[in-house]
Amino acid sequence: MSNKVVFKKIAKDKSVGVYMAKRDFVDHVDFVDPVDGVILVDPEILKRDKAFVQLSCTFRYGRDDMDVMGIAFRREIFMVTRQVYPPIQDKEKSTHSKMQSKLLHKLGNNAYPFFFEFPDNLPCSVALQPGPKDTGKHCAVEFEVKAFSAESRDAKVRKRSSVRLMIRKVQYAPEKSGVPPCVEISRDFVMSEQPLHLEASLDKETYYHGEPINVRVNITNNSNKNIKDVIVSVDQVANVVLYSNDSYVRAVALEESGDAVVAGASLKKVYTLTPLLICNKERRGIALDGKLKHQDTNLASSSIVKEGVLKEILGILVSYRVMVKLIVGGMMGSSEVGVELPILLMHPKPDLVRESELEEEMVFEDFKRSYLKGAADDEEEGNVSADDATS
């Protein structure tokens, strides 16, 4: 029988512990997977204290040590806190999944379920890549589940009486791709009787991370100008929305072909580009998918926003486009003729969890998350058996 991993993290004073069956929660555009899990408490350690669980979304736009005049470079986009112990609601009414039921049975009478739903207007987990010499946490949208014990939800929380678990809100490629992008343009020049015509097209609209993108370019140069170069790129556009709307455009794949098309000639060619993080590792400001460990990330996926909520979203929204530029020579210098084709760059949707997997033996794994280069964790990572986890 295979094992089903359940992530756990226990407060240093052992008053509360959190158990969750997953760390990634999928935004399906029309709805988002709810965040659920189980809190394990020790009533003898809690005594008169209560146990709470909190879900938050934070937009961090500067390092923790960059605080100016007591103002931190972070903003809570969303936060909700609920009491789990003493329970306000019956366990059965608070249990929303079969995995929760199984965890409650496994962990015993001092385990209590929790459940949160995301609002529509939250971005997905995204981070901007720091430079090679930068340290600590930088600009990012982060989601966190926090469990703590205190006299009340507004009381000061002791660090040793709390646990924080970083989770991700993610999106996957839609099952149905849109119409393959195709665009064409004609440009007239002074003293030229005929125009320059450029057509560019793609095989499809949606591409998976690591998949080559074939760009078909058709140039008919009936003008009297010479084309000195054809430049094809995949651009990442990161819109950072907080107090203002800033847009950052960076080419994550580029080919300066050197192809020339003289006056009266034509060119048909397919250019192939593959946008990869490994080719952009040292570049500050490239948007990345939020990550749970340093090694398991990639270029940020395209953001798909539910209709009607775009203006309400704060954080980082990511899109991609293929650009085709012609460098046209002239007596007064060079000029550009270009077109752009929007694309989606995402991961394929993984297979759904089978019902039979819920019957697998659970193995508890200590929850650890190294976020960006230079960030240190205060706990050792390792796997423990189910018996060790509940002892």
VMD Tcl script that draws the C-alpha trace (Angstrom):
set ca {
  {0.00 0.00 0.00}
  {1.36 3.45 -0.90}
  {1.43 6.33 1.57}
  {-0.51 9.60 1.58}
  {1.69 12.45 2.85}
  {0.12 14.79 5.40}
  {2.05 17.93 6.37}
  {2.32 18.82 10.03}
  {3.86 21.54 12.14}
  {3.80 21.78 15.95}
  {4.31 24.89 18.09}
  {7.48 24.89 20.19}
  {5.46 24.78 23.42}
  {3.34 21.97 21.89}
  {0.09 23.80 22.69}
  {-1.13 23.63 19.07}
  {-0.23 21.74 15.90}
  {-1.47 21.97 12.33}
  {-2.10 19.06 9.94}
  {-2.87 19.65 6.25}
  {-3.22 17.19 3.38}
  {-1.91 19.64 0.75}
  {-0.05 22.89 0.30}
  {-1.34 23.94 -3.13}
  {-4.88 25.22 -3.52}
  {-6.20 25.60 -7.05}
  {-7.95 28.69 -8.39}
  {-10.37 27.35 -11.01}
  {-11.41 30.96 -11.88}
  {-15.08 30.26 -11.10}
  {-14.15 28.98 -7.62}
  {-11.07 28.28 -5.49}
  {-10.34 25.09 -3.56}
  {-11.11 25.71 0.12}
  {-8.32 25.58 2.69}
  {-9.00 22.87 5.24}
  {-7.07 20.91 7.80}
  {-7.00 19.87 11.44}
  {-5.68 21.58 14.58}
  {-4.34 19.35 17.37}
  {-4.39 20.94 20.83}
  {-3.07 19.99 24.25}
  {-5.67 21.15 26.81}
  {-3.22 20.73 29.71}
  {-0.77 23.17 28.13}
  {-3.51 25.53 26.94}
  {-5.17 25.75 30.34}
  {-7.35 28.87 30.01}
  {-6.02 29.87 26.60}
  {-7.94 29.37 23.39}
  {-6.71 28.03 20.05}
  {-7.19 29.97 16.82}
  {-6.38 29.46 13.14}
  {-5.83 32.27 10.63}
  {-5.64 32.48 6.84}
  {-3.89 35.51 5.38}
  {-2.68 36.88 2.05}
  {0.20 39.36 2.25}
  {1.72 41.51 -0.45}
  {5.36 42.04 0.47}
  {7.07 44.78 -1.57}
  {10.34 45.16 0.30}
  {12.65 43.34 2.69}
  {11.84 43.17 6.40}
  {14.96 45.24 7.15}
  {13.80 48.01 4.80}
  {11.23 49.38 7.25}
  {11.21 53.18 7.13}
  {9.98 55.25 10.10}
  {8.27 52.19 11.53}
  {6.34 51.46 8.34}
  {6.82 47.90 7.07}
  {6.98 47.25 3.35}
  {4.10 44.80 3.44}
  {0.33 44.95 3.22}
  {-2.26 42.47 4.39}
  {-4.56 41.99 1.41}
  {-6.79 39.49 3.22}
  {-6.99 38.03 6.72}
  {-9.58 35.99 8.61}
  {-9.23 34.38 12.06}
  {-11.40 31.65 13.58}
  {-11.52 30.02 17.00}
  {-11.16 26.24 16.92}
  {-10.80 25.49 20.65}
  {-12.92 25.51 22.71}
  {-15.03 24.58 19.69}
  {-17.84 26.94 18.76}
  {-19.43 24.45 16.38}
  {-19.96 20.70 16.46}
  {-17.09 18.73 14.88}
  {-19.33 17.04 12.33}
  {-20.71 20.39 11.11}
  {-17.16 21.79 10.88}
  {-15.80 18.84 8.88}
  {-15.90 19.42 5.12}
  {-13.76 16.67 3.58}
  {-13.05 12.95 3.88}
  {-9.40 13.69 4.58}
  {-10.40 15.84 7.56}
  {-12.55 13.00 8.86}
  {-9.68 10.58 8.52}
  {-7.27 12.96 10.28}
  {-9.73 13.52 13.13}
  {-10.05 9.77 13.59}
  {-6.26 9.34 13.49}
  {-5.37 12.19 15.85}
  {-8.01 11.61 18.52}
  {-10.35 13.67 20.66}
  {-8.11 16.75 20.92}
  {-8.14 17.33 17.16}
  {-10.47 19.94 15.64}
  {-11.21 20.77 11.98}
  {-10.88 24.17 10.29}
  {-12.13 25.45 6.96}
  {-11.60 28.66 4.95}
  {-12.82 29.91 1.59}
  {-10.87 32.35 -0.58}
  {-12.63 35.49 -1.83}
  {-12.69 36.08 -5.60}
  {-10.37 39.08 -5.64}
  {-7.09 37.53 -4.45}
  {-4.09 37.05 -6.75}
  {-2.16 33.80 -7.01}
  {1.17 33.13 -5.30}
  {3.84 35.09 -7.19}
  {7.32 36.36 -6.30}
  {9.74 38.69 -8.08}
  {13.19 37.15 -8.40}
  {15.91 38.92 -6.41}
  {19.29 39.78 -7.85}
  {22.30 37.48 -7.31}
  {23.58 39.52 -4.34}
  {20.19 40.15 -2.71}
  {19.27 38.34 0.49}
  {16.06 37.81 2.44}
  {12.48 38.02 1.28}
  {11.57 40.39 -1.50}
  {8.50 41.43 -3.46}
  {5.96 38.62 -3.31}
  {2.34 37.64 -2.81}
  {2.28 35.09 0.01}
  {-0.44 32.96 1.61}
  {-0.13 31.66 5.14}
  {-2.04 29.49 7.58}
  {-1.22 30.39 11.17}
  {-2.35 28.54 14.30}
  {-1.81 30.00 17.75}
  {-2.92 29.85 21.36}
  {-3.76 33.00 23.31}
  {-6.26 34.40 25.79}
  {-8.21 35.95 22.90}
  {-7.82 36.44 19.15}
  {-6.64 40.02 19.71}
  {-4.16 39.22 22.48}
  {-0.42 39.30 21.89}
  {0.70 35.95 20.48}
  {3.80 34.29 21.89}
  {6.08 33.03 19.14}
  {6.58 29.68 20.84}
  {2.78 29.26 20.98}
  {2.22 29.67 17.26}
  {2.98 27.91 13.97}
  {3.02 29.40 10.49}
  {2.57 27.35 7.32}
  {3.15 28.90 3.92}
  {0.75 27.62 1.28}
  {0.19 28.46 -2.39}
  {-2.78 29.59 -4.45}
  {-2.15 28.29 -7.98}
  {-3.81 28.15 -11.39}
  {-3.52 25.55 -14.14}
  {-4.03 25.78 -17.87}
  {-7.66 25.77 -19.00}
  {-8.86 22.48 -20.48}
  {-10.03 24.23 -23.65}
  {-7.50 26.44 -25.41}
  {-8.58 29.56 -27.26}
  {-8.15 30.40 -30.93}
  {-4.50 30.28 -32.10}
  {-3.24 33.88 -32.23}
  {-2.62 35.37 -35.67}
  {-1.92 39.01 -36.51}
  {-0.85 40.93 -39.58}
  {0.12 44.50 -40.35}
  {0.97 46.59 -43.40}
  {3.26 49.61 -43.16}
  {3.52 52.37 -45.77}
  {6.68 54.42 -46.15}
  {7.27 57.83 -47.68}
  {8.54 57.60 -51.25}
  {7.48 53.94 -51.47}
  {4.63 52.91 -53.74}
  {4.03 49.52 -52.08}
  {3.82 48.63 -48.38}
  {5.73 46.24 -46.15}
  {3.49 43.39 -45.00}
  {4.15 41.31 -41.86}
  {2.12 38.32 -40.67}
  {2.84 36.28 -37.54}
  {0.95 33.29 -36.11}
  {1.20 30.58 -33.46}
  {0.08 26.96 -33.32}
  {-2.10 27.57 -30.24}
  {-2.86 30.01 -27.44}
  {-1.84 27.98 -24.36}
  {1.67 26.63 -23.77}
  {3.05 24.63 -20.86}
  {6.19 25.60 -18.98}
  {9.21 24.21 -20.85}
  {7.32 23.74 -24.11}
  {8.83 25.23 -27.32}
  {6.84 28.02 -28.98}
  {6.89 27.99 -32.78}
  {6.38 31.45 -34.28}
  {5.52 31.50 -37.98}
  {6.63 34.71 -39.64}
  {5.67 35.72 -43.18}
  {7.24 38.93 -44.55}
  {6.41 40.41 -47.94}
  {8.60 43.45 -48.49}
  {7.17 45.33 -51.46}
  {8.52 48.61 -50.10}
  {11.77 50.31 -51.05}
  {13.21 49.74 -47.58}
  {15.60 47.00 -46.48}
  {14.87 44.96 -43.35}
  {18.14 44.58 -41.45}
  {17.02 42.16 -38.73}
  {14.08 40.09 -37.47}
  {13.81 39.94 -33.67}
  {11.42 37.47 -32.00}
  {10.87 37.40 -28.23}
  {8.59 36.10 -25.52}
  {7.88 38.93 -23.09}
  {6.71 38.58 -19.51}
  {4.49 41.45 -18.35}
  {4.14 41.78 -14.57}
  {1.53 44.28 -13.38}
  {2.24 45.18 -9.75}
  {-0.92 46.68 -8.29}
  {-0.83 48.26 -4.86}
  {-1.15 52.01 -4.43}
  {-0.55 52.48 -8.17}
  {-0.41 50.22 -11.21}
  {3.17 49.59 -12.31}
  {4.00 47.39 -15.28}
  {7.32 45.59 -15.78}
  {8.13 44.04 -19.18}
  {11.05 41.63 -19.60}
  {11.99 39.35 -22.49}
  {12.30 35.81 -21.06}
  {13.23 34.29 -24.44}
  {14.85 36.18 -27.30}
  {16.20 35.51 -30.79}
  {17.94 38.22 -32.79}
  {18.04 36.23 -36.00}
  {20.09 38.54 -38.19}
  {17.73 37.67 -41.05}
  {17.66 40.40 -43.71}
  {14.92 41.00 -46.28}
  {15.88 43.42 -49.01}
  {13.41 45.60 -50.90}
  {11.18 43.51 -53.16}
  {11.97 40.21 -51.41}
  {10.01 38.00 -49.02}
  {10.72 35.63 -46.12}
  {8.81 32.72 -44.62}
  {10.34 31.21 -41.51}
  {9.46 29.48 -38.23}
  {11.31 30.74 -35.17}
  {11.35 28.53 -32.07}
  {11.69 29.97 -28.56}
  {11.46 28.26 -25.18}
  {11.04 30.56 -22.15}
  {12.79 28.95 -19.15}
  {13.75 30.16 -15.70}
  {17.20 28.58 -16.02}
  {17.97 31.10 -18.78}
  {16.86 34.00 -16.55}
  {18.33 32.96 -13.17}
  {20.41 36.07 -12.47}
  {17.85 38.65 -13.60}
  {16.27 40.72 -10.86}
  {12.53 41.31 -11.17}
  {11.50 38.27 -13.21}
  {8.14 37.04 -11.88}
  {8.18 33.48 -10.52}
  {5.48 31.14 -9.31}
  {5.33 31.22 -5.52}
  {7.43 28.41 -4.15}
  {7.44 26.09 -1.16}
  {11.09 25.09 -1.50}
  {13.90 26.90 -3.23}
  {14.29 24.38 -6.04}
  {10.68 23.82 -7.13}
  {9.68 26.95 -9.00}
  {9.55 28.32 -12.54}
  {8.59 31.42 -14.45}
  {5.31 32.75 -13.11}
  {2.21 31.29 -14.73}
  {-0.23 33.53 -16.58}
  {-2.90 35.06 -14.37}
  {-6.49 34.26 -15.31}
  {-8.94 36.55 -13.54}
  {-12.64 36.00 -12.96}
  {-14.72 38.39 -15.02}
  {-15.79 41.46 -13.10}
  {-13.15 41.40 -10.33}
  {-10.04 42.62 -12.18}
  {-10.24 46.15 -10.75}
  {-10.47 44.79 -7.19}
  {-7.32 42.67 -7.30}
  {-4.15 43.82 -5.54}
  {-0.78 42.11 -5.86}
  {1.00 40.86 -8.98}
  {-0.75 39.86 -12.21}
  {1.31 38.16 -14.93}
  {0.77 37.86 -18.68}
  {2.87 36.83 -21.69}
  {3.12 37.91 -25.29}
  {5.16 36.93 -28.33}
  {6.72 39.95 -30.06}
  {7.94 40.03 -33.66}
  {9.95 43.13 -34.58}
  {11.43 44.09 -37.94}
  {14.35 46.51 -37.91}
  {13.89 48.62 -41.03}
  {16.80 50.64 -42.41}
  {16.41 54.17 -43.67}
  {18.33 57.32 -44.56}
  {17.50 58.94 -41.21}
  {18.23 55.83 -39.17}
  {16.43 52.60 -38.36}
  {12.78 52.19 -37.42}
  {10.71 49.27 -36.11}
  {7.66 47.48 -37.42}
  {6.21 44.98 -34.96}
  {3.28 42.88 -33.86}
  {2.39 41.08 -30.64}
  {0.52 37.84 -29.97}
  {-0.88 37.16 -26.48}
  {-0.33 33.68 -25.05}
  {-0.95 31.76 -21.83}
  {2.06 30.09 -20.17}
  {0.95 27.64 -17.47}
  {1.23 24.14 -16.01}
  {-1.16 21.42 -17.21}
  {-3.89 20.50 -14.80}
  {-2.77 17.49 -12.72}
  {-4.84 14.36 -12.38}
  {-7.57 14.51 -9.76}
  {-7.08 12.67 -6.48}
  {-8.73 9.27 -6.69}
  {-11.15 8.23 -3.98}
  {-8.97 5.16 -3.39}
  {-6.08 7.42 -2.37}
  {-8.04 8.45 0.69}
  {-7.74 4.88 1.91}
  {-3.94 4.94 1.74}
  {-1.82 4.92 4.88}
  {-1.02 8.46 6.05}
  {2.58 9.53 6.59}
  {3.17 12.81 8.43}
  {5.89 15.11 7.09}
  {7.25 18.07 9.01}
  {6.24 21.22 7.17}
  {9.15 23.35 6.01}
  {9.40 26.12 3.47}
  {12.54 27.85 2.21}
  {11.24 30.80 0.25}
  {13.96 32.75 -1.54}
  {17.70 32.50 -1.68}
  {19.14 33.64 1.64}
  {16.04 32.88 3.72}
  {16.70 30.50 6.59}
  {14.31 28.19 8.40}
  {14.41 27.62 12.13}
  {13.46 23.96 11.95}
  {15.03 20.83 10.54}
  {13.18 19.10 7.74}
  {12.44 15.42 7.87}
  {9.83 12.72 7.61}
  {8.29 11.06 10.59}
  {5.93 8.16 10.86}
  {2.29 8.53 11.76}
  {2.96 7.05 15.19}
  {5.76 9.52 15.90}
  {3.61 12.42 14.76}
  {0.87 11.73 17.24}
  {3.02 10.83 20.23}
}
mol new
graphics top color blue
foreach p $ca { graphics top sphere $p radius 0.5 }
foreach p [lrange $ca 0 end-1] q [lrange $ca 1 end] { graphics top cylinder $p $q radius 0.2 }
display resetview
